């Protein structure tokens, strides 16, 4: 599965995902583009580019609307100890959108990458909520 996030600064986003969340950089062939991986997830990071730039995934829409970071759609990363992960990320200065919430099948919290894109961290409370290994 691939997720594309529009980011303000590709280098800052790479550092965040690599250093804070354990992603691996797969490629970074252009200042406005990078591809990272985390298990089966491929995260494509793109900075908004002007019309005519060779990149295509972050060009303005036909009506001129510029793509920008943010919103509420997000991907979820499973962690074994959400309290410890949140403590470590807070100490590193990561922005949190909320406090840890105990849900029906998992505990979760939302953090933001340097551009304001949300990432949900979750700790399963039930076996059915746990991601399959591999």
GIZIZI-V726917 format. One record per residue. RES is the residue in one small letter. PHI is phi in whole degrees, -180 to 180 (none if undefined). OMEGA is omega in whole degrees, -180 to 180 (NA if undefined). Layout:
# GIZIZI-V726917
[[RES PHI OMEGA] [RES PHI OMEGA]]
This chain:
# GIZIZI-V726917
[[x none 175] [x -119 174] [x -125 176] [x -107 175] [x -117 171] [x -82 -179] [x -130 178] [x -77 -174] [x -141 -176] [x -62 -179] [x -63 178] [x -64 179] [x -66 177] [x -58 -179] [x -59 180] [x -62 -176] [x -66 180] [x -72 -171] [x -81 -177] [x -100 -173] [x -122 173] [x 80 176] [x -75 177] [x -115 179] [x -75 179] [x -94 176] [x -160 179] [x -151 -172] [x -80 -176] [x -150 179] [x -58 -178] [x -101 -175] [x -151 172] [x -153 177] [x -130 -180] [x -122 176] [x -132 175] [x -149 -173] [x 62 -180] [x -86 -179] [x -90 172] [x -109 -180] [x -108 179] [x -101 -179] [x -109 180] [x -136 174] [x -93 176] [x -57 -179] [x -125 179] [x -75 174] [x -55 -180] [x 94 175] [x -66 -178] [x -64 176] [x -72 -176] [x -120 -171] [x -75 -179] [x -129 177] [x -67 175] [x -60 176] [x -71 -179] [x -55 179] [x -85 178] [x 95 -180] [x -65 179] [x -81 174] [x -74 -179] [x -149 -180] [x -72 173] [x 113 -179] [x 90 -177] [x -121 175] [x -64 -175] [x -158 169] [x -102 -176] [x -120 175] [x -116 178] [x -80 174] [x -126 -179] [x -81 -179] [x -136 -175] [x -64 -180] [x -61 179] [x -67 179] [x -63 180] [x -65 179] [x -61 -180] [x -65 -179] [x -69 176] [x -62 179] [x -62 179] [x -86 177] [x 86 179] [x -69 179] [x -81 177] [x -108 175] [x -86 -178] [x -154 174] [x -95 178] [x -60 179] [x -116 174] [x -91 -179] [x -100 -178] [x -72 -177] [x -116 -176] [x -159 168] [x -97 -178] [x -147 175] [x -151 178] [x -110 175] [x -116 178] [x -123 171] [x -77 -176] [x -61 179] [x -97 -180] [x 94 176] [x -76 -178] [x -80 172] [x -134 178] [x -98 172] [x -103 180] [x -138 176] [x -119 -178] [x -61 174] [x -105 -180] [x -128 -179] [x -59 -178] [x -66 -178] [x -86 -177] [x -77 176] [x -70 177] [x -65 178] [x -62 175] [x 80 NA]]
